[in-house]
Amino acid sequence: MRRGSAGSGSGWLETAGALRERGRLAWALGVAMERVLATARATAVADVGVMEAIVAEAVGQLAGQQQVRRPVKGSAAAAVKAAGARAPEGADDATGAWQRLQGADLAERAIPVVWIASGGAGGERVSLALGVAADGCKQVLGLWRGALAEQRCSQTVATDLRSRGLGRRTAFVAVSGGERALDLALDEQWPQRVVMAHCQDRVADAVTAHLPAAMREQAAQAILAAWEIPDVAQARHALSELAAAWQVDHPGAAARLRAEIEATTIPQALGVYGPLAERLRSAAPARYLLERCLPAGAGRTGRDFVASVALATRRRQDGFRRLGEHEALPRLMSALAARAPATAAN
């Protein structure tokens, strides 16, 4: 920012105030445009003057111009008011989208798989849970401020999901990056009804980080080969042997691998193979969705950041496709029921 005319303290305050007002105007105009377009009705967008007023006034104000170049019908204030009046009840807005996301009832649907991941932009961090129902349809279960490595965030995620009914219809697999705080929080809320599976890519990176650079590629291949063994007992034995081989010279890698043996062989333990097994090996579905939605929060902080990302996830959810391997989900649910207590009470 140039110092120029704002040479005094009052000048800086005036400049800041002007920028704040422009930001408010841009937000209001953006919301109005979204509402007009969201109606998808000719009566809502047929008045070209309304749209021209919104766009032209926004350009003029944000560029610092005193006059707009396009002829418009009426003032921008009137256009915004008219657009708002045409918006249907419950029209999309960031805060509303977040509230609806966090208020969704999860008790009516059986959700056997939940992917959970964290991501961030700038200094902001958010965590997202993505579930798949018994019919193969995916649903964003929630979005929370903070990272899963933080105990407070993980506790909030688990408590919120349980309070809204997750786990009442079926036990479920929670696939995450292996954050210990999340494992503890999930186990506290759903003892014996949640199976923790850890993302194999993340685990491989964490284990090999304890090894010399020259060993990492070969070690990663050995770990992957063990994970591919169909028999769960044999797979876990192979991983244990790798950990034992590293115990003397690389105890950090050995300890980390040993701690992850059970959580990275969940597909074999449940008797799930093929494409569905691959879904249980990675938290990528939640992580990729989050990465695509994080740019929506650019330039925002706090609750505004989370709400903007929530709106982006809600819009993407409308285009979700049914899980291709949905026919294998009943088998997974049967395996989960055999592990969980007889009662389905939450």
C-alpha positions in Angstrom: 0.0 0.0 0.0 1.3 3.5 -0.9 1.8 5.9 2.0 0.9 9.0 -0.1 -2.1 11.0 1.2 -2.4 8.9 4.4 0.6 10.6 6.1 -1.0 11.0 9.5 -2.6 8.5 11.8 -6.1 9.8 11.0 -5.2 9.3 7.3 -4.4 5.7 7.9 -7.7 5.2 9.7 -9.7 6.9 6.9 -7.9 4.6 4.4 -8.7 1.5 6.5 -12.3 2.5 6.9 -12.7 3.0 3.1 -11.2 -0.4 2.4 -13.5 -2.0 5.0 -16.5 -0.4 3.4 -15.5 -1.5 0.0 -15.1 -5.1 1.3 -18.6 -5.0 2.8 -20.0 -3.7 -0.5 -18.3 -6.4 -2.5 -19.6 -9.1 -0.1 -23.1 -7.8 -0.3 -23.1 -7.5 -4.1 -21.6 -11.0 -4.4 -24.3 -12.5 -2.2 -27.0 -10.7 -4.2 -25.7 -12.0 -7.5 -25.5 -15.5 -6.1 -29.1 -15.3 -5.0 -30.3 -14.0 -8.3 -28.5 -16.7 -10.3 -29.5 -19.4 -7.8 -33.2 -18.9 -8.5 -32.7 -20.3 -12.0 -36.0 -18.6 -13.0 -36.4 -16.2 -15.9 -38.2 -13.7 -13.8 -35.2 -13.4 -11.5 -32.7 -12.6 -14.2 -34.7 -11.1 -17.0 -34.3 -7.6 -15.8 -30.9 -6.8 -17.4 -30.8 -3.5 -15.6 -30.7 -5.2 -12.3 -27.7 -7.3 -13.2 -26.0 -4.3 -14.9 -26.5 -2.3 -11.8 -24.9 -4.9 -9.6 -21.9 -5.5 -11.8 -21.3 -1.9 -12.9 -21.6 -0.5 -9.4 -19.3 -3.2 -8.0 -16.6 -2.4 -10.6 -16.9 1.3 -10.1 -16.7 1.1 -6.3 -13.9 -1.4 -6.0 -11.8 0.5 -8.7 -12.3 3.8 -6.8 -14.3 5.3 -9.7 -16.9 8.1 -9.0 -19.1 7.2 -11.9 -20.0 4.0 -13.7 -19.7 3.7 -17.4 -22.7 1.6 -18.2 -26.2 3.0 -18.2 -28.2 1.3 -15.5 -31.8 1.2 -14.4 -32.0 2.5 -10.9 -29.4 2.5 -8.2 -27.2 -0.4 -7.1 -28.8 -0.3 -3.6 -32.2 -0.9 -5.2 -30.8 -3.7 -7.3 -29.4 -5.4 -4.3 -32.7 -5.0 -2.5 -34.6 -6.4 -5.4 -32.3 -9.3 -5.9 -32.6 -10.2 -2.2 -36.3 -10.0 -2.4 -36.3 -12.5 -5.2 -34.0 -15.0 -3.4 -35.8 -18.1 -2.3 -35.9 -18.9 1.4 -32.7 -20.6 2.5 -30.7 -19.4 -0.5 -27.1 -20.3 -0.4 -24.7 -18.2 1.7 -21.5 -19.2 3.4 -22.7 -19.1 7.0 -26.0 -20.8 6.2 -24.3 -23.6 4.3 -22.0 -24.2 7.2 -24.9 -24.3 9.7 -26.9 -26.7 7.5 -23.8 -28.9 7.1 -23.2 -29.1 10.9 -26.9 -29.6 11.6 -27.6 -32.6 9.3 -29.1 -35.6 11.1 -26.9 -38.6 10.6 -29.0 -41.1 12.6 -31.3 -42.1 9.7 -28.6 -43.5 7.4 -26.2 -46.3 7.8 -22.8 -44.9 7.1 -20.1 -47.7 7.2 -17.1 -45.6 6.0 -16.0 -42.2 7.1 -12.9 -40.5 5.7 -11.4 -37.7 7.9 -8.7 -35.2 6.9 -7.2 -31.8 7.8 -6.0 -29.1 5.5 -5.1 -25.5 5.6 -4.4 -22.2 3.8 -2.3 -19.5 5.2 -2.6 -19.7 9.0 -6.1 -21.3 8.9 -6.7 -25.0 9.4 -9.9 -27.0 9.0 -10.9 -30.7 9.3 -13.5 -32.4 7.1 -15.4 -35.7 7.4 -16.8 -37.4 4.3 -19.0 -40.4 4.7 -20.5 -43.0 2.3 -23.9 -44.5 3.0 -24.9 -48.1 2.5 -26.3 -47.3 -0.9 -22.9 -45.9 -2.0 -23.9 -42.2 -1.9 -21.3 -39.9 -0.4 -22.1 -37.1 2.0 -20.1 -34.4 3.7 -20.7 -35.0 7.4 -19.1 -31.9 8.8 -16.4 -29.2 8.7 -14.6 -27.9 11.8 -12.0 -25.3 12.5 -8.6 -26.7 13.5 -6.4 -29.7 12.8 -7.0 -33.3 13.8 -3.6 -33.4 15.5 -5.0 -31.0 18.1 -6.8 -32.7 20.9 -9.5 -30.0 21.1 -10.4 -30.3 17.4 -10.5 -34.1 17.4 -12.7 -34.1 20.5 -15.0 -31.6 18.8 -15.2 -33.7 15.6 -16.0 -36.9 17.5 -18.5 -35.4 19.9 -20.4 -33.5 17.1 -20.7 -36.6 14.9 -21.9 -38.8 17.7 -24.4 -36.2 18.9 -25.9 -36.1 15.4 -26.3 -39.9 15.3 -23.3 -41.3 13.4 -22.9 -44.9 14.3 -26.4 -45.6 15.5 -27.4 -47.7 12.4 -24.0 -49.5 11.9 -20.5 -49.7 13.2 -18.1 -47.9 10.8 -14.5 -47.6 9.6 -12.9 -44.3 10.1 -10.0 -43.7 7.7 -7.6 -40.9 8.8 -4.0 -39.8 8.5 -3.3 -41.6 11.8 -3.6 -38.7 14.2 -3.4 -40.2 17.7 -5.7 -37.5 19.2 -8.4 -38.5 16.7 -8.1 -42.2 17.4 -8.5 -41.5 21.1 -11.5 -39.3 20.6 -13.3 -41.7 18.3 -12.6 -44.7 20.6 -14.0 -42.7 23.5 -17.3 -41.9 21.7 -17.8 -45.3 19.9 -16.0 -47.9 22.0 -15.9 -51.2 20.0 -18.1 -49.7 17.2 -15.5 -47.8 15.3 -12.6 -49.4 13.4 -9.6 -47.1 13.0 -7.8 -47.4 9.6 -4.8 -45.3 8.8 -3.9 -43.9 5.4 -1.1 -46.1 4.1 0.6 -43.3 2.1 0.8 -41.1 5.2 2.1 -44.0 7.3 4.8 -44.9 4.7 6.0 -41.3 4.7 6.1 -41.2 8.5 8.0 -44.4 8.8 10.6 -43.8 6.1 11.2 -40.3 7.5 13.1 -42.1 10.3 15.4 -43.8 7.8 18.5 -42.6 5.9 17.5 -41.1 2.5 19.3 -43.9 0.7 17.1 -46.5 2.3 13.7 -44.8 1.9 12.6 -46.0 -1.5 13.5 -49.6 -0.9 11.9 -49.6 2.5 8.7 -48.0 1.2 8.5 -50.8 -1.5 8.9 -53.5 1.2 6.2 -51.9 3.4 3.8 -51.7 0.4 4.5 -55.4 -0.5 3.6 -56.4 3.0 0.3 -54.4 2.8 -0.6 -56.2 -0.4 -0.6 -59.7 1.2 -4.2 -60.9 1.2 -4.0 -62.9 4.5 -4.1 -60.6 7.5 -1.9 -62.8 9.7 0.8 -63.0 7.0 0.7 -59.3 6.2 1.1 -58.4 9.9 3.9 -60.9 10.3 5.8 -59.4 7.3 5.4 -55.9 8.8 6.6 -57.2 12.2 9.7 -58.7 10.5 10.5 -55.4 8.9 10.2 -53.6 12.2 12.5 -56.1 13.8 15.1 -55.7 11.1 15.3 -52.0 11.8 15.1 -52.1 15.6 18.9 -51.8 16.2 20.0 -49.2 13.7 16.7 -47.4 13.1 14.5 -47.7 16.3 12.4 -44.7 15.4 11.2 -46.3 12.1 10.8 -49.7 13.8 8.6 -48.2 16.6 6.4 -46.2 14.2 5.8 -49.2 11.9 5.1 -51.5 14.7 2.5 -49.0 16.0 0.7 -48.9 12.6 0.6 -52.6 11.8 -3.1 -53.1 12.9 -4.5 -49.9 11.5 -2.9 -50.3 8.1 -4.2 -53.9 7.6 -7.9 -53.2 8.2 -9.1 -54.3 4.8 -7.6 -57.8 5.2 -8.9 -58.0 8.8 -12.4 -57.3 7.6 -12.1 -59.6 4.6 -12.6 -56.7 2.1 -10.7 -56.9 -1.2 -10.7 -55.2 -4.6 -11.6 -51.5 -5.2 -13.4 -51.2 -1.9 -10.3 -52.3 0.0 -8.4 -49.5 -1.8 -10.9 -47.0 -0.4 -10.1 -48.2 3.1 -6.3 -47.8 2.6 -6.3 -44.0 2.1 -7.9 -40.8 3.4 -7.6 -39.3 0.0 -11.3 -38.9 -0.7 -11.6 -36.4 2.2 -8.2 -34.9 1.6 -8.7 -34.2 -2.1 -12.1 -32.7 -1.5 -10.7 -30.4 1.1 -7.8 -29.3 -1.1 -10.3 -28.4 -3.9 -12.4 -26.3 -1.5 -9.7 -24.5 0.5 -9.2 -21.8 -2.2 -12.8 -20.6 -1.5 -11.6 -19.3 1.9 -8.7 -17.3 0.4 -8.3 -13.9 2.2 -10.6 -14.9 5.0 -9.9 -15.8 8.6 -11.7 -17.5 11.5 -15.3 -18.4 11.1 -15.5 -16.6 7.7 -12.8 -18.9 6.4 -14.5 -22.1 7.6 -17.9 -21.0 6.4 -16.6 -20.2 2.9 -14.9 -23.6 2.6 -18.2 -25.2 3.9 -20.1 -23.5 1.1 -17.7 -24.8 -1.5 -18.0 -28.4 -0.1 -21.7 -28.2 -0.2 -21.7 -27.1 -3.9 -19.3 -29.9 -4.8 -21.5 -32.4 -2.9 -24.3 -31.8 -5.4 -22.1 -33.3 -8.0 -20.9 -36.4 -6.1 -21.2 -39.7 -7.9 -22.3 -43.0 -6.4 -19.4 -45.1 -5.2 -18.6 -47.5 -8.0 -18.0 -50.4 -5.6 -21.2 -49.9 -3.6 -22.2 -53.5 -4.1 -19.4 -54.6 -1.8 -20.7 -52.4 1.1 -23.1 -54.9 2.5 -20.3 -57.4 3.0 -18.3 -54.7 4.8 -21.2 -53.9 7.0 -21.6 -57.6 7.9 -18.0 -57.8 8.9 -18.3 -54.7 11.0 -21.4 -56.1 12.7 -19.5 -59.2 13.6 -16.9 -57.1 15.4 -19.3 -54.7 17.1 -21.4 -55.3 20.2 -24.8 -56.9 19.5 -26.7 -53.8 20.4 -26.8 -50.9 18.0 -27.5 -48.3 20.7 -25.4 -45.2 20.5 
